[in-house]
Amino acid sequence: MIIPCIDLQDGKVVQLVQGREKALEGAPPLEMLARFAAFPEIQVIDLDAAMGKGRNNSIVEMLASKARCRVGGGVRNAERALELVRCGAHRIIVGTAAFHRPTIESIAAAVGPERILIAIDSKHGRIVVKGWTEAIDQTAEAVLHDLEPFCSGFLATYVDKEGMMQGTDLDWFARLRAATDRDITAAGGITTLDDIRALTALRIDCALGMAIYTGRLDLAELARINTQSQAQ
């Protein structure tokens, strides 16, 4: 499955390079949602909440009420996860909080593991948290098994290539696929149809941002590929 991304910062739809430098702004959130209408699911990330710099609550909740959305960014407790579910979020993406055992246990107990995607973000070979500003001394492959009881899948971002339009690391994603039977969604550097085909062959979904916003990949063609893959 191909999943378009709507990343929010200061009330605007943006694309960042490696989570730091803003590369571009998209159309207003509702307009982006309309452009992505052919896709069965949208990924919405509140970057401000992820970085601890405020929230875009009203926009996040509006999008979640109008489309099937997986929502992340700043989900640090069960109360926030429940709030997003009540607003209509189909799945909740949990990042930093997943690496604090009591917190992820409480979130999973509150909303159910089937609603949770755990974000496994990797930079220079180590997991990064808190909006990719801090690293912990663990690799993505090493933590998947221990986190499986608390989620239905993983959002795996190869931060080294995020937003750079240089392709991604297919070998890394293949190692993740070998380490878990849970759903995996790939993000970070996915640039070409060949990238998408290779990941799809691994039974990995693709979350697309920069390649869509720059026009490198055509939305109509992506929607056709999505439809074809779901029919198989």
Secondary structure by P-SEA (a helix, b strand, c coil): cbbbbbbbccccccccccccccccccccaaaaaaaaccccbbbbbccccccccccaaaaaaaaaaccccccccccccaaaaaaaaaacccbbbbccccccaaaaaaaaaacccccbbbbbcccccccccccccccccccccccccccccccccccccccccccccccccaaaaaaaaaacccbbbbbcccccaaaaaaaaaacbbbbbccccccccccaaaaaaaaaaaaac
